[in-house]
């Protein structure tokens, strides 16, 4: 090749289906995001704790955003397509038409969302079995996993849904099927949310014990009996019909998918950290904890050998990074909690008006307002007498108790903007304290974590990031717990694009693609001088849940 010639650029499309929108990105082979688009998706809440979506609406949004990001690009240079999505449950009949997951019989609403908590009775009965598969979900199955939702459908919508169902998909697998016509499932979804074992496959005795023996009888055809690792190429690639829908060429490689949080982990955890003064530079990748923080937060730690952490999901083999075991901690509805606290405050209309006047988001305005009112003290010290326990939607990790409630102590009669800003700060701190709680549980079980890698929507908030650095690292030596942010803020989309790159054959392995396409951006170090203060905040944090359990015992005492 002559010196003037260059290899044509290779591009990959990543599509991410979140809780409220679908996003897509065009990413090149070095991980640079070249184009971005997003589109809202519909949500329904027909009753409390019932959350539903439409698979047809979601696919239509995928088509809108994909067409936008490839505008003006030579489609022959697009080598691969990767999907990630929330771990919501999609129900289709035998002809792949939507079936209703609701009492109203509305078949458009055929998706039970990940955050749906309708199956509390079912998950309690599943956990009472103490079946051996439960040891791989921290000892207690979450109501957000698929088995309790499936059991709810069988018990509540037998005629309109269960008896007619031909296919139950995790949403990421629905998208890859829609693109390729291949019903193979991703190892990620089945291992993390469906009790599948990468080593042993399905456990017949579990499904029979919980009352879902139907799946055993038909050889698991409805929930997946062909399983592929994330990044594996599916079938013959993009079908002509899907290619028309998405604005791409038929035959483009399509990858076996990932759950959205796992795509975020893939997009950040393997980055080359040389030259940033990070302690993890000389340590294995297992020293890194990826925290994907959006509507909820997920804490991804990997290990060479299985580590069982009470109250933390996993260990899951090869569910995110091939050849490694994954533990997944989590906090339900963290981003949603911050919105709830801020939008429900009496001063919110004033906040909205002032933020709009400055052309700022409400959170950028709150951050600047906190800097104004902190005076000479560090901003975090404003919450010295205001404390929050953040489990307004139950505790996912490490207590695995969906009955826990949120708590706030230290309220006054004030309803002004200062009061709102400090409540917002205390909520952000509570989420960071929850991350410390999860991290310490993982370390007590055998993980060794030295660095946090943050991505997702909340990682764009500098206060959220600084509080995680200050609070999560204070238990360590003076080196602290630095927080690494990616060069590309849309790390989840980079993770989805990495899948497409692997499916195309342009990289020899997922690990190689991670190293080439993940880049370190900003590194945020903890304020070591604030260590004593946050140690005290953490003591109060743990007391809050201890007291909540005492109150419950008092009220339940005969």
CORTATA-V187439 format. One record per residue. N is the residue number from 1. RES is the residue in three letters. OMEGA is omega in whole degrees, 0 to 359 (NA if undefined). Layout:
n:N res:RES omega:OMEGA
n:N res:RES omega:OMEGA
This chain:
n:1 res:UNK omega:180
n:2 res:UNK omega:185
n:3 res:UNK omega:182
n:4 res:UNK omega:183
n:5 res:UNK omega:176
n:6 res:UNK omega:174
n:7 res:UNK omega:177
n:8 res:UNK omega:180
n:9 res:UNK omega:175
n:10 res:UNK omega:184
n:11 res:UNK omega:178
n:12 res:UNK omega:178
n:13 res:UNK omega:173
n:14 res:UNK omega:178
n:15 res:UNK omega:184
n:16 res:UNK omega:176
n:17 res:UNK omega:179
n:18 res:UNK omega:183
n:19 res:UNK omega:185
n:20 res:UNK omega:182
n:21 res:UNK omega:171
n:22 res:UNK omega:181
n:23 res:UNK omega:176
n:24 res:UNK omega:177
n:25 res:UNK omega:168
n:26 res:UNK omega:187
n:27 res:UNK omega:179
n:28 res:UNK omega:188
n:29 res:UNK omega:176
n:30 res:UNK omega:175
n:31 res:UNK omega:179
n:32 res:UNK omega:181
n:33 res:UNK omega:187
n:34 res:UNK omega:179
n:35 res:UNK omega:184
n:36 res:UNK omega:173
n:37 res:UNK omega:174
n:38 res:UNK omega:182
n:39 res:UNK omega:182
n:40 res:UNK omega:174
n:41 res:UNK omega:184
n:42 res:UNK omega:174
n:43 res:UNK omega:175
n:44 res:UNK omega:173
n:45 res:UNK omega:185
n:46 res:UNK omega:172
n:47 res:UNK omega:185
n:48 res:UNK omega:178
n:49 res:UNK omega:172
n:50 res:UNK omega:182
n:51 res:UNK omega:188
n:52 res:UNK omega:176
n:53 res:UNK omega:181
n:54 res:UNK omega:179
n:55 res:UNK omega:179
n:56 res:UNK omega:177
n:57 res:UNK omega:180
n:58 res:UNK omega:180
n:59 res:UNK omega:178
n:60 res:UNK omega:178
n:61 res:UNK omega:176
n:62 res:UNK omega:181
n:63 res:UNK omega:180
n:64 res:UNK omega:186
n:65 res:UNK omega:180
n:66 res:UNK omega:178
n:67 res:UNK omega:181
n:68 res:UNK omega:187
n:69 res:UNK omega:180
n:70 res:UNK omega:179
n:71 res:UNK omega:177
n:72 res:UNK omega:181
n:73 res:UNK omega:172
n:74 res:UNK omega:186
n:75 res:UNK omega:178
n:76 res:UNK omega:180
n:77 res:UNK omega:178
n:78 res:UNK omega:192
n:79 res:UNK omega:185
n:80 res:UNK omega:183
n:81 res:UNK omega:178
n:82 res:UNK omega:178
n:83 res:UNK omega:162
n:84 res:UNK omega:182
n:85 res:UNK omega:172
n:86 res:UNK omega:182
n:87 res:UNK omega:177
n:88 res:UNK omega:186
n:89 res:UNK omega:180
n:90 res:UNK omega:181
n:91 res:UNK omega:179
n:92 res:UNK omega:177
n:93 res:UNK omega:185
n:94 res:UNK omega:177
n:95 res:UNK omega:177
n:96 res:UNK omega:174
n:97 res:UNK omega:182
n:98 res:UNK omega:175
n:99 res:UNK omega:183
n:100 res:UNK omega:175
n:101 res:UNK omega:186
n:102 res:UNK omega:180
n:103 res:UNK omega:181
n:104 res:UNK omega:181
n:105 res:UNK omega:180
n:106 res:UNK omega:185
n:107 res:UNK omega:174
n:108 res:UNK omega:179
n:109 res:UNK omega:186
n:110 res:UNK omega:181
n:111 res:UNK omega:169
n:112 res:UNK omega:185
n:113 res:UNK omega:182
n:114 res:UNK omega:186
n:115 res:UNK omega:179
n:116 res:UNK omega:182
n:117 res:UNK omega:182
n:118 res:UNK omega:191
n:119 res:UNK omega:181
n:120 res:UNK omega:179
n:121 res:UNK omega:182
n:122 res:UNK omega:182
n:123 res:UNK omega:177
n:124 res:UNK omega:179
n:125 res:UNK omega:177
n:126 res:UNK omega:181
n:127 res:UNK omega:178
n:128 res:UNK omega:179
n:129 res:UNK omega:183
n:130 res:UNK omega:180
n:131 res:UNK omega:185
n:132 res:UNK omega:180
n:133 res:UNK omega:183
n:134 res:UNK omega:179
n:135 res:UNK omega:179
n:136 res:UNK omega:173
n:137 res:UNK omega:178
n:138 res:UNK omega:178
n:139 res:UNK omega:182
n:140 res:UNK omega:177
n:141 res:UNK omega:178
n:142 res:UNK omega:174
n:143 res:UNK omega:181
n:144 res:UNK omega:178
n:145 res:UNK omega:192
n:146 res:UNK omega:184
n:147 res:UNK omega:179
n:148 res:UNK omega:179
n:149 res:UNK omega:177
n:150 res:UNK omega:179
n:151 res:UNK omega:177
n:152 res:UNK omega:179
n:153 res:UNK omega:180
n:154 res:UNK omega:185
n:155 res:UNK omega:187
n:156 res:UNK omega:183
n:157 res:UNK omega:186
n:158 res:UNK omega:187
n:159 res:UNK omega:187
n:160 res:UNK omega:185
n:161 res:UNK omega:191
n:162 res:UNK omega:185
n:163 res:UNK omega:182
n:164 res:UNK omega:188
n:165 res:UNK omega:174
n:166 res:UNK omega:185
n:167 res:UNK omega:171
n:168 res:UNK omega:182
n:169 res:UNK omega:157
n:170 res:UNK omega:186
n:171 res:UNK omega:178
n:172 res:UNK omega:180
n:173 res:UNK omega:174
n:174 res:UNK omega:183
n:175 res:UNK omega:180
n:176 res:UNK omega:173
n:177 res:UNK omega:182
n:178 res:UNK omega:182
n:179 res:UNK omega:189
n:180 res:UNK omega:187
n:181 res:UNK omega:181
n:182 res:UNK omega:183
n:183 res:UNK omega:177
n:184 res:UNK omega:180
n:185 res:UNK omega:175
n:186 res:UNK omega:176
n:187 res:UNK omega:181
n:188 res:UNK omega:183
n:189 res:UNK omega:186
n:190 res:UNK omega:181
n:191 res:UNK omega:188
n:192 res:UNK omega:189
n:193 res:UNK omega:188
n:194 res:UNK omega:179
n:195 res:UNK omega:176
n:196 res:UNK omega:176
n:197 res:UNK omega:178
n:198 res:UNK omega:183
n:199 res:UNK omega:188
n:200 res:UNK omega:183
n:201 res:UNK omega:179
n:202 res:UNK omega:176
n:203 res:UNK omega:183
n:204 res:UNK omega:187
n:205 res:UNK omega:179
n:206 res:UNK omega:184
n:207 res:UNK omega:177
n:208 res:UNK omega:183
n:209 res:UNK omega:184
n:210 res:UNK omega:176
n:211 res:UNK omega:179
n:212 res:UNK omega:182
n:213 res:UNK omega:178
n:214 res:UNK omega:183
n:215 res:UNK omega:179
n:216 res:UNK omega:184
n:217 res:UNK omega:181
n:218 res:UNK omega:176
n:219 res:UNK omega:174
n:220 res:UNK omega:182
n:221 res:UNK omega:182
n:222 res:UNK omega:183
n:223 res:UNK omega:173
n:224 res:UNK omega:174
n:225 res:UNK omega:167
n:226 res:UNK omega:189
n:227 res:UNK omega:182
n:228 res:UNK omega:178
n:229 res:UNK omega:178
n:230 res:UNK omega:180
n:231 res:UNK omega:177
n:232 res:UNK omega:180
n:233 res:UNK omega:184
n:234 res:UNK omega:172
n:235 res:UNK omega:179
n:236 res:UNK omega:180
n:237 res:UNK omega:186
n:238 res:UNK omega:178
n:239 res:UNK omega:178
n:240 res:UNK omega:180
n:241 res:UNK omega:179
n:242 res:UNK omega:178
n:243 res:UNK omega:177
n:244 res:UNK omega:181
n:245 res:UNK omega:189
n:246 res:UNK omega:182
n:247 res:UNK omega:180
n:248 res:UNK omega:179
n:249 res:UNK omega:176
n:250 res:UNK omega:176
n:251 res:UNK omega:175
n:252 res:UNK omega:181
n:253 res:UNK omega:176
n:254 res:UNK omega:187
n:255 res:UNK omega:164
n:256 res:UNK omega:198
n:257 res:UNK omega:174
n:258 res:UNK omega:166
n:259 res:UNK omega:188
n:260 res:UNK omega:180
n:261 res:UNK omega:181
n:262 res:UNK omega:174
n:263 res:UNK omega:175
n:264 res:UNK omega:177
n:265 res:UNK omega:179
n:266 res:UNK omega:183
n:267 res:UNK omega:184
n:268 res:UNK omega:196
n:269 res:UNK omega:183
n:270 res:UNK omega:185
n:271 res:UNK omega:175
n:272 res:UNK omega:187
n:273 res:UNK omega:183
n:274 res:UNK omega:175
n:275 res:UNK omega:181
n:276 res:UNK omega:178
n:277 res:UNK omega:182
n:278 res:UNK omega:180
n:279 res:UNK omega:182
n:280 res:UNK omega:180
n:281 res:UNK omega:181
n:282 res:UNK omega:184
n:283 res:UNK omega:178
n:284 res:UNK omega:181
n:285 res:UNK omega:179
n:286 res:UNK omega:178
n:287 res:UNK omega:184
n:288 res:UNK omega:174
n:289 res:UNK omega:177
n:290 res:UNK omega:178
n:291 res:UNK omega:181
n:292 res:UNK omega:191
n:293 res:UNK omega:177
n:294 res:UNK omega:175
n:295 res:UNK omega:170
n:296 res:UNK omega:178
n:297 res:UNK omega:178
n:298 res:UNK omega:185
n:299 res:UNK omega:188
n:300 res:UNK omega:175
n:301 res:UNK omega:182
n:302 res:UNK omega:182
n:303 res:UNK omega:179
n:304 res:UNK omega:180
n:305 res:UNK omega:181
n:306 res:UNK omega:176
n:307 res:UNK omega:180
n:308 res:UNK omega:183
n:309 res:UNK omega:179
n:310 res:UNK omega:178
n:311 res:UNK omega:179
n:312 res:UNK omega:184
n:313 res:UNK omega:183
n:314 res:UNK omega:9
n:315 res:UNK omega:179
n:316 res:UNK omega:183
n:317 res:UNK omega:175
n:318 res:UNK omega:182
n:319 res:UNK omega:177
n:320 res:UNK omega:177
n:321 res:UNK omega:183
n:322 res:UNK omega:177
n:323 res:UNK omega:179
n:324 res:UNK omega:173
n:325 res:UNK omega:182
n:326 res:UNK omega:165
n:327 res:UNK omega:185
n:328 res:UNK omega:171
n:329 res:UNK omega:180
n:330 res:UNK omega:174
n:331 res:UNK omega:180
n:332 res:UNK omega:173
n:333 res:UNK omega:176
n:334 res:UNK omega:177
n:335 res:UNK omega:179
n:336 res:UNK omega:179
n:337 res:UNK omega:179
n:338 res:UNK omega:177
n:339 res:UNK omega:182
n:340 res:UNK omega:182
n:341 res:UNK omega:183
n:342 res:UNK omega:185
n:343 res:UNK omega:180
n:344 res:UNK omega:183
n:345 res:UNK omega:183
n:346 res:UNK omega:182
n:347 res:UNK omega:184
n:348 res:UNK omega:178
n:349 res:UNK omega:178
n:350 res:UNK omega:179
n:351 res:UNK omega:180
n:352 res:UNK omega:182
n:353 res:UNK omega:183
n:354 res:UNK omega:178
n:355 res:UNK omega:179
n:356 res:UNK omega:180
n:357 res:UNK omega:179
n:358 res:UNK omega:183
n:359 res:UNK omega:179
n:360 res:UNK omega:168
n:361 res:UNK omega:180
n:362 res:UNK omega:183
n:363 res:UNK omega:174
n:364 res:UNK omega:178
n:365 res:UNK omega:180
n:366 res:UNK omega:179
n:367 res:UNK omega:179
n:368 res:UNK omega:178
n:369 res:UNK omega:177
n:370 res:UNK omega:178
n:371 res:UNK omega:179
n:372 res:UNK omega:188
n:373 res:UNK omega:184
n:374 res:UNK omega:181
n:375 res:UNK omega:186
n:376 res:UNK omega:185
n:377 res:UNK omega:172
n:378 res:UNK omega:186
n:379 res:UNK omega:182
n:380 res:UNK omega:183
n:381 res:UNK omega:178
n:382 res:UNK omega:183
n:383 res:UNK omega:184
n:384 res:UNK omega:180
n:385 res:UNK omega:176
n:386 res:UNK omega:186
n:387 res:UNK omega:183
n:388 res:UNK omega:165
n:389 res:UNK omega:197
n:390 res:UNK omega:187
n:391 res:UNK omega:179
n:392 res:UNK omega:179
n:393 res:UNK omega:182
n:394 res:UNK omega:180
n:395 res:UNK omega:177
n:396 res:UNK omega:180
n:397 res:UNK omega:358
n:398 res:UNK omega:183
n:399 res:UNK omega:178
n:400 res:UNK omega:183
n:401 res:UNK omega:184
n:402 res:UNK omega:179
n:403 res:UNK omega:181
n:404 res:UNK omega:183
n:405 res:UNK omega:175
n:406 res:UNK omega:179
n:407 res:UNK omega:172
n:408 res:UNK omega:177
n:409 res:UNK omega:181
n:410 res:UNK omega:180
n:411 res:UNK omega:175
n:412 res:UNK omega:178
n:413 res:UNK omega:182
n:414 res:UNK omega:176
n:415 res:UNK omega:184
n:416 res:UNK omega:184
n:417 res:UNK omega:176
n:418 res:UNK omega:180
n:419 res:UNK omega:178
n:420 res:UNK omega:182
n:421 res:UNK omega:182
n:422 res:UNK omega:176
n:423 res:UNK omega:176
n:424 res:UNK omega:179
n:425 res:UNK omega:181
n:426 res:UNK omega:178
n:427 res:UNK omega:177
n:428 res:UNK omega:179
n:429 res:UNK omega:180
n:430 res:UNK omega:178
n:431 res:UNK omega:177
n:432 res:UNK omega:176
n:433 res:UNK omega:176
n:434 res:UNK omega:176
n:435 res:UNK omega:177
n:436 res:UNK omega:179
n:437 res:UNK omega:179
n:438 res:UNK omega:181
n:439 res:UNK omega:180
n:440 res:UNK omega:176
n:441 res:UNK omega:179
n:442 res:UNK omega:179
n:443 res:UNK omega:179
n:444 res:UNK omega:182
n:445 res:UNK omega:177
n:446 res:UNK omega:175
n:447 res:UNK omega:174
n:448 res:UNK omega:190
n:449 res:UNK omega:181
n:450 res:UNK omega:186
n:451 res:UNK omega:173
n:452 res:UNK omega:173
n:453 res:UNK omega:185
n:454 res:UNK omega:170
n:455 res:UNK omega:184
n:456 res:UNK omega:187
n:457 res:UNK omega:183
n:458 res:UNK omega:180
n:459 res:UNK omega:175
n:460 res:UNK omega:180
n:461 res:UNK omega:184
n:462 res:UNK omega:178
n:463 res:UNK omega:179
n:464 res:UNK omega:181
n:465 res:UNK omega:182
n:466 res:UNK omega:179
n:467 res:UNK omega:177
n:468 res:UNK omega:177
n:469 res:UNK omega:183
n:470 res:UNK omega:189
n:471 res:UNK omega:186
n:472 res:UNK omega:185
n:473 res:UNK omega:189
n:474 res:UNK omega:181
n:475 res:UNK omega:185
n:476 res:UNK omega:177
n:477 res:UNK omega:186
n:478 res:UNK omega:177
n:479 res:UNK omega:174
n:480 res:UNK omega:180
n:481 res:UNK omega:181
n:482 res:UNK omega:177
n:483 res:UNK omega:180
n:484 res:UNK omega:174
n:485 res:UNK omega:181
n:486 res:UNK omega:173
n:487 res:UNK omega:175
n:488 res:UNK omega:183
n:489 res:UNK omega:181
n:490 res:UNK omega:186
n:491 res:UNK omega:179
n:492 res:UNK omega:179
n:493 res:UNK omega:174
n:494 res:UNK omega:177
n:495 res:UNK omega:178
n:496 res:UNK omega:178
n:497 res:UNK omega:176
n:498 res:UNK omega:177
n:499 res:UNK omega:179
n:500 res:UNK omega:179
n:501 res:UNK omega:179
n:502 res:UNK omega:180
n:503 res:UNK omega:182
n:504 res:UNK omega:183
n:505 res:UNK omega:181
n:506 res:UNK omega:176
n:507 res:UNK omega:184
n:508 res:UNK omega:183
n:509 res:UNK omega:175
n:510 res:UNK omega:181
n:511 res:UNK omega:179
n:512 res:UNK omega:179
n:513 res:UNK omega:178
n:514 res:UNK omega:183
n:515 res:UNK omega:183
n:516 res:UNK omega:189
n:517 res:UNK omega:177
n:518 res:UNK omega:181
n:519 res:UNK omega:176
n:520 res:UNK omega:175
n:521 res:UNK omega:182
n:522 res:UNK omega:173
n:523 res:UNK omega:181
n:524 res:UNK omega:182
n:525 res:UNK omega:180
n:526 res:UNK omega:173
n:527 res:UNK omega:186
n:528 res:UNK omega:182
n:529 res:UNK omega:180
n:530 res:UNK omega:186
n:531 res:UNK omega:185
n:532 res:UNK omega:180
n:533 res:UNK omega:183
n:534 res:UNK omega:171
n:535 res:UNK omega:178
n:536 res:UNK omega:178
n:537 res:UNK omega:181
n:538 res:UNK omega:176
n:539 res:UNK omega:179
n:540 res:UNK omega:179
n:541 res:UNK omega:181
n:542 res:UNK omega:178
n:543 res:UNK omega:182
n:544 res:UNK omega:182
n:545 res:UNK omega:176
n:546 res:UNK omega:179
n:547 res:UNK omega:179
n:548 res:UNK omega:180
n:549 res:UNK omega:176
n:550 res:UNK omega:179
n:551 res:UNK omega:180
n:552 res:UNK omega:180
n:553 res:UNK omega:179
n:554 res:UNK omega:184
n:555 res:UNK omega:180
n:556 res:UNK omega:183
n:557 res:UNK omega:179
n:558 res:UNK omega:NA
